[in-house]
Amino acid sequence: MRSVFEDVTDKMNIPMLLQHPPQHFLKGLLRAPFRRHHCIFHSSTHLGSGIPCARPLSSLGRHCTTWMLLSDGLKRKLCLQTTVKEHPDGFSDKEQRFVDKLYTGLIQGQRACLAEAITLIESTHTRKKELAQVLLQKVLVHLREQERLNKGKPLAFRVGLSGPPGAGKSTFIEYFGKMLTERGHKLSVLAVDPSSCTSGGSLLGDKTRMTELSRDMNAYIRPSPTRGTLGGVTRTTNEAILLCEGGGYDIILIETVGVGQSEFAVADMVDMFVLLLPPAGGDELQGIKRGIIEMADLVAITKSDGDLIVPARRIQAEYVSALKLLRRRSGVWRPKVIRISARSGEGITDVWDKMKEFQDVMLASGELIAKRQRQQKVWMWNLIQENVLEHFRTHPTVREQIPLLEERVLSGSLSPGLAADLLLKAFKSRD
């Protein structure tokens, strides 16, 4: 076997002869300070003992512009054509090793690396946020390659769970999660807890309410604080979903804070949105939040056992009638209303059957892929808005003006609209 490496950027040719190069040699070689490489392999389609040549290189996290295979004098392009992944500007070797360690452990299914990776993306430290983005990009490339091998189908099923406090969300998740892990699935639960407006702290008590599931090695529960984020989801929920999928979890449950007009933000992150409602909550239809009901793909009436069976049946009938009046968001799926009980187990299997039916129907119609593409765009613009606002607030000129203008607004000498215009003018004239 013979390889020729060309440093394209510096217009230099560096011929090297390799006899069956092992992975560790390639790994060291690909860390060499070449900006772009053109690699040509002769006479054999494999490296080492029967490993396809594209496999070890992609597993190393390094990518080459073009890999060519020469056999009997013919050149055949391999499917891998990407660009070289270089060290980010200003990153030390220690930081790069840290990201590589997290990435390797994550895709190997190490729970500790997944937990550390989510902690990294939740950090508000500037340097750690940069490291987190590098890690996320590596995970995203890995997932895209796995999806390609899976014939373009998503690797995981994302489900959002919402409902008022006391609806039994945590109890349902524990019973439902145990059923899924017993069937061979790997489940990840991202439970979002509200933060205190006074202290900024959160109870993060979901693990204490899911004692059995938290001890299951095929389940991973991660409570996260909202830190004041609207919509009942954290700023980094999208990133956490991506990391969990990279860790090999094929079912992702996102438990949100509760029902509210801004709660439907979770619908922009998941494939299916499930609304859990208790059977004894007063005038149900009067209390419906129209926005959240319109987002629901499945409505589950909880605690349907004992004395609550009769009211649960009545409320189920009311919601079936109400959903008929709302405009359908999908052209192939009509929202369902079922009754469940985590105590007796009634309806839990039906929930999973409805979820699988939803996934199959949406995949067959192409709506699921289109939905995820729209969600990617929403995710990007949410981050842009957040970053632009943060840049605006921290600009020196604006930061100096904010306390003065706020005081004038509170005193009534200046309208909020005029104050906003003055801040924008100060920001525009920063140069």
N, C-alpha and C positions, 0 to 999 in steps of 0.2 A: 504494500500500500504506500502511496506517495502523495504528499500534500504540498501545495504551493500557496503561501500567504503573501498577499500584496498589500502594502500600506498605501491605499488609494489617496489618502489626504496628502501625504508627503511625497507622492509620486515615486515611491521607492518599491523595488521588488526584493523580497527577502526569501529566497528559496530555502526550504527546510525538508529534510527527509525524515519521515516518521515510520517506524515499524510498529503497526498495530497500536496506535496511541491509546492509552487507558484514559478513563474519565478524569482522574486527578491531574494528569498531565495537561489535558485540554483545558481544565479549569484554570490552572496556573497560566497557561498560554493566553487564554482569552482575557485575562486580567492585565495583559501587557498593554503599554500605552499606545496601541494602534487605534486610530479613530475609526477607520472602516477597513474591513477585510473582505477579500474575495477568495473563497476557498474552493479548491478543486480536488476531488478524490478520484483515484484511479483504481480500476480493476476489481473492486469489491464493493458491494452494497452495504456492508456492515462494518462496524467498529468493534473490535474485541470479539467476544463469543456470541455472535448472532444477534447483536443489538443494532437496530436500524440507526443509521448515522444521524438522523434528525433528532432521535429520542434523547440521547445523553446531553446534546447541546442545549435543547430546550429545557431539560430538567435542571441545567446549571443556571438558568435564568439569564443566559447570554444569547444574543441574536445576531445574525449576520445578514448582510445585504442579499447575497445570493449564494446558495450552495449548489454546486454542479457535480454530477456524477459521471465519470468517464468510463465506459465499458465497451470494449471492442471498437474503440475509436469514436464512439458516439457520445454526444453530450446530452444529458437529460436533466432538466431542471427539477429539483425537488420542490415540494409544496411550501417549504418554509421560506418566505421572503419578507423580512422585516428590517429594521434598522438597529444598529448597534446601541446597546444600552450603556451609557457612560455614567460615571459618578456625577451626581448633581454638583453644581458649582458650589464650592466652599465646604463640602462635606468631608469630614476627616475619615480616615480608614476605619477608625473605631466606630463611627456612626454608620458607615456602610456595612460593617460586619454585624452591627446590631440589627439593621434592617434585614440583612440576609438571613440572620439567625431566626428572626421572627417569621419571615416568609417561609423558610424551609420547615420550621416546626409547625407552622399553621397548615400548610398543604399536606403534611404528614399526619394531621389529626391530633396534634398535641394540645390538650385543653389549656395548659398553662400559657402556651404561646398565643392562643386565641384570646385569653383573658388579658394578657399583656398588650396585645395589638389593639383591642378595644379601648383599653386605658389610654394608649398612645393617641388614638384618634379623638378621644374625648378631652384631651389636654388643650388648654387655651394658650399654652406657651408657644411663642412664634416658631422657635427652632423645632419643637416637637411636632407642630402642625406641618412643617415642611417634610419632616421624616415620615409622617403619617401619609402624606400624599404620594411619596415615593413607594411606600409599602402598598398602598391601595392600587397604584398603577400596575405593580408587579402582579398582584392578586387578580386584577381585572384581565390582564393578558392571559394568565393561567386559566381563568374561567372561560374566556372566549375560545381558547384552544379546546378545552373540555367540551364546550357546547358544540363546537364544530365536529368533534368526534361522536357526539350524541345526536348527529343529524340535525343540528340547529335547535333542538329542543332545550328548554331551560333545565338546569340541573336540580333546581329546588322549587318548591311550591310555597309561596309567601301568602300568609293569611293574617289579616288584621282583625283583632277582637276588641270590641268596645261595648260599653254598657254603663248604666249608672252605678254608683257605689252601692254595694250590697246585692248586686245582681247575681253574684256567685261566679265571677270570672275566674278567680284563682282556683276554686274548687273544681270547676269544669276543666280547666287546663290540666290539673293534676290527674284527674280520672282519664281524660282524653289522651294526655301525653303517655301515660302508662300503657294504654291500649295500643298506641302507635309504636312504642319501643318494643313491646312484646311481638309485634308483627314485623320487626326487623328494620324499622325506620330509625333515623337519627334526627332527633328533635332539638331545636334551639328556641328558647323562649326569651324574647327581649321585653322585659316588663318595665314600663315607664311609670315612675312614681312622681307625684307633684312635689315641687319644692316649696318650702315656706317663704311667704313674701316678707316675713319679719327677719328670720334668721338665715334664710337661704338654704337650710338643710332639708334632707329628705329621710323618711323612715326606712325606705328600701326593704320593706318587710315581706316581699313576695316569696322569698325563699323559705321564710318561716311558715308560710301558708301552703307550701308545696313540699312538705317534708319527704314524702316518698319519692317524688319525681326528682328532687334535688340530689338524691343519693344514687340515681340511675346513671350509669356510665354512658348510656346512649342518649342522654338528655343534658343540655347545657342551659342553665338559667342565668340570665344577666339582668339584674335590676339597674336602672339608670335614672338619674334625676332629670327633671325637665329644665331646671335652672331658669324658670320663667318663660320658656318657649311656648308660644300659642300652639293650639292644635293637638295638645296632648302627646306630642312626640318630641324627642330631643333633636338638637341640631345635627347630631351625628347618627341618627337612626339608620339612614340610608347606607352609611359606611359600615355600620355594624352588621347589617344584613349581608353586605358583600363579603365581609370577613367570615361570617358564619358559613356562607356557601362555599368559600374557599377552604374552610375547615372540614368539609365533607358532610355537612348537615343538609338533609334533603327536604326537611319541613321546617319553615321558620314561622313562628307565631309572634306577633307583635301585640302585646296587651297594652292598651292605652289608658289614660287617666279616667275618662268618663265621657258622658254625652254632652256635647255643646255645639254651638254653631260652627266653631272653628275646628272641631274634632275631625271633620272629614279630610283633613290634611293627610291622615294616614292612608286614605284611599289612593293617594298618589305614590304610594310606596309598595303596595301589595297587589297580588293577583286577585284575591278574593277578600271581601269585607263582610265580617259576620257581626251581627248586633245581638247581644244578649240582654234580655229584658225579664225582670221579675214579674210574677203573676199578680202581685198585690200592691200595685203602685198608684191606686186611685183611678182617676179618669184617664185611661191610657191614651186614647186618641187626642184628647185635649192637650195632653202633655207632650205629644210627638214634636220633635224638632224636624221640620220638613227636610232640611238639608241632609241630616244624618240618615233619615229613612230612605231618601232617594239614592244614597250611596250604598245601601245594604244589598248584598247579593243573597244573604241568608239571614233570616230572623229566627232566633231560638228563644222560646219561652222557657225560662229556667224554673227549677224547684217544682216541677210538675209531679208531685207525689202527695200522698196523705190528703189533708183537708184542702190543699191548693189545686187539686186536679180539676175541680169544676171551674174555678176562676181562670185557670190556665187554658182550658178549652174555650172559654168565652173570649178571652183576649186573643187567642189564636185566630178565631173566626173574625174578630174585628180587624186584625192586621191583614188577614187575607183580603178582606173587602177593601181596606184602605190602600193596599199596594196596587190594586187594580186601577185606581184613580190616578196613580202617578205615572209619569212618562218613563218608559224603560230606557236604561242606559245602554243595554246590549241588544243587538238584533237577534241573538240566538239563545239568550238565557232569560228566563223569567224568575224573579226572586221567589224563594220558597219560605214558608213559615212552618216550623216544627216545634214540638214540645220535647223537653229533655229533663232528666233528673240525674244528677251526679250521685245521689244517694242510692237510688234503685238501679241506676244504669240504663234507664229507659231513654231511648233516642240517641245515645252517644254513638252507637254504630251507624245510625241513620245520618248523623252529622258528617261522618267521614265518607259515607256513600255519596252524599250530596256534594261534598267537596271534590271527590274524584270525578263525579259526573260533570261538575262545572269545569274542571280542568280539561277533561277530554273534549267537551263541546267547544270551549274557547280555543283550544289548540287546533282542533280540526277546522274551525272557521277562520283562523288566523288573527282573531281579535286579541288573543293573549300576547302575541309577539308585538302587535301594533300598540297595545296598551303599555307594554314595558318600554317601548321606544318613546312614547309620549312622556312617560314618567322620567326617563333620562333627561329629557329637555326641561321638565319642570324642576328637577333636581339641580341642574346647571344654573337656571335662572334664580332659584332660591339662594344658591350660594353667591351668585353675583350681587343680588340685592343686599345680602348680609355683609359681604365684603366692602361694597361701595358705601354702605351706611357707616361701617366701622372706620373706613378711611376718612369719611366726611367728619365724623365726630372727633377723630384724633388729630385732624389737621391743626397746626398751631394757631393760625388766625381764627378759625372757627371755635376752637376750644377756649380761646380767650373771650370771645364774644358771647358764648352760650350763657354764662351766669348773669351777665348784664341784661341780655335780652329776656331771659326767663324772669328776672326781677321786674322788668317793665311790663311784661305780659301779666304777671300776678297782680301788679298794682293797677292794671287797667289802662295805663297810658299808651299801650301799644297792642294792636291786635295780633293774635297768633299767626295769621296769614302774612302780615307785614314783617313780623319777626322772622318767619321762615324765608321770605324774600331777601331780607338783609343778610341772613346767614349764607344763602346761596350766592349772593353777590360777593360776599367776602371770600367764599371758597373759589369762585371763578376768577377773582382778581389776585389769587395767591402768587402768581408769577410776576 
